[in-house]
Amino acid sequence: MNRDFETIIVEKLEVGVALIRFNRPHQYNALNSLLLSELAQILKQLEEDDQINAVVITGSEKAFAAGADIAEMDGIGAEGMRNLCDKSRGWNAISLFSKPVIGAVSGLALGGGFELALQCDILLAAKGAKFALPEVNLGVIPGAGGTQRVARLIGKSLAMEMVLNARPMLAEEAFQRGIVSRVIIPEQLESEAIGLAKEIAGRAPLAVRAGKACVNKAIDTTLEEGLEFEQQSFFPLFDSDDAKELMSAFLNKPKKQT
Ligand code: CO8
């Protein structure tokens, strides 16, 4: 357990997994600038930590995060908000992280909380989890990628309902629409997320990173550019020790008796 932080709890688990837990329980894990700075700081450390190959990000049972801290934004104006976001750096730290990130959402993922969840590579939700972009209720819009990522995931009409009218979405619907890949009972959310992270952390790291980069590329570019990117990522892997060892092990495995 790392005690260097005030608003997040960090645990490095065996076999290459780090768990980051948002920890502002009274405020439903509202994302203030301290939490966002701490998130950026720990992700930078984990990026450089050779022992860590995957990360799980979670909140509490009642909230992943209830969005940006409204008390910090109230009355600060456009320039003030720009400065606040620049200073805290955490709003895009997950999307810039090169290792796999699994988001485990229980309870509320609202506004900026949903936007951070959308930056995770794989998203798991507890039954009853609720996703929404309620910024319009405050006279603003999502600003950490929410409008772009949601529209790409669920299409224009539904994205418009979420952004223009704060339409909420429960875990089961988020699963049907491809926002989350599993819906799990709340008591098992964390162990399932950690289990998945451990499995991925145990795989060939260069292949995992290349796969992550390629799938992300698919979302933000044309098919032609994406295919080119995949080719550039694919061939170098054949020089890796992992590829050589894993292919050779496959070919040399004991023959099945027929
Ligand atoms: N910010 C600050 N404080 C919050 C927030 C928040 N987002 N959410 C909850 N809190 C605080 C409340 O103020 C309250 O504190 P206190 O007891 O000291 O008054 C405490 O948490 C408990 O909240 P409630 O009393 O309201 O509890 P309820 O159970 O009635 O309701 C809710 C819980 C549903 C979470 C409700 O508090 C709520 O709707 N919160 C606001 C949700 C919201 O609007 N989120 C969007 C914020 S805007 C945003 O995220 C923009 C992102 C921009 C990204 C920019 C990138 C560049």
Boltz pocket constraint, residues with backbone or C-beta under 6 A from the ligand:
constraints:
  - pocket:
      binder: B
      contacts: [[A, 26], [A, 27], [A, 28], [A, 30], [A, 31], [A, 66], [A, 67], [A, 68], [A, 69], [A, 70], [A, 71], [A, 85], [A, 91], [A, 108], [A, 110], [A, 111], [A, 112], [A, 113], [A, 134], [A, 135], [A, 137], [A, 138], [A, 141], [A, 142], [A, 143], [A, 144]]
      max_distance: 6.0
